[in-house]
Amino acid sequence: MKRAVLALLAAAAVLPASAQERTLVIRDARIVRVDGPVIEKGTVVVTGGRITAVDAGASVPPGAAVIEAAGKTLYPGLIDGLTTLGLTEIGSVAGSVDTTEVGDINPQAKAWVAVHPHSELLPVARANGITAALAAPAGGLLSGQSALIRLAGDTPEALVVKAPVAVHALYPTGRPPFDFARIFDEPELKTFEERQKDKRKNQEKDLQRLANLLEEAKAYASGVAAAAGGSGSAPDAVLEALAPVARGEVPLVFRADDEDDIKGAVKFAGERGLKLVIAGGLGASRCTKELKERDVAVLLNVDRLPARETDPYDTAYANPAALQQAGVRFAIVSDDASQSRNLPYEAAMARAFGLSADAALRAITLSPAEIFGVADRLGSITVGKSANLFLATGDIMDHRTQVTDVIVDGVPQSIETRHTRLYQQFKDR
């Protein structure tokens, strides 16, 4: 037994260091730093999974693995700030969708517990430069807690960059769920004024439920702190999850599209000192004053149709430019799983409708990192940050550009996906 142990130790001593511990050099690339000027021909050195040098004349350490990148552009890994990646495989197959819990009050639900690390959609998104994404729950009034995940890893724990990031909620619209049978039960249709009155009543009822829960969470947290060291009562998972939100420590992501709903969400959060983020935000361009005054960030999905007949066709496309002009913080997101790979083209659409190229790139890199509190680790090519990088043949927002190399935490990743395998299988048939 002793001889066998010694043999194993001797073998371990000669094994190479893990891929993350090796020094990696990307040489002669055009470096788009995001938080600084572009370096037209420079070198990036990565050691221990972090960026240790970014310079036009950085030297290559002895023994380093070198990627020759002449003629290519090096970007920081893209961040998709709102997705169901890892929670949805095939949207039309219920058994492969794990986004929604039973009931409408589930702030204790943790999305990262359900993330499937071997989802086919993760490498598909990664192959187009997305290296991190917010995996968020859906459904109900309070959906649950989201996590920022890296798109490389074998277990849910290995994927998590930060958790929880936020608690997600649906701003109550006041509209009852459609029930076809009720059409025949009602003796007569309600007038517009009656429907609006019912809508406001339902909306106020749900908002009061949320307000009561937040107040209870504050009181619960105070009681737990006071009873620390004693036996106390049984823990309440719902109130424990809401307590950091009620204290303004963890953001509340309110999904809201309508102008009135966005303004209502801003007012609701402002009155209670909540840290608010708006998801969806289709009508955000009409609420810039309120959003700016409260410093509320918006997660925008650009590839959408107008919600109202009176809206211009380009309402969603021009939204980011309007928010940029007003000084409102925002990130561009796919708000999907299978479409996450198209994140650069969502930003490109915003560019085509008035958003500057630099702001468009920032909206899918550094801006979401700032909104989620991880800008010290992700979002730009900066010394000390995690080495989440990718090389491309040109502008990543040009659909003709090809991604050639993807690096997550200093480790080069395969860019083979189910799509490329199927292409190779059927291209010559």
Summary of the structure (lengths in Angstrom):
residues: 429
radius of gyration: 24.1
end to end distance: 56.7
largest distance: 89.1
contacts: 1430
relative contact order: 0.16
helix: 35%
strand: 22%
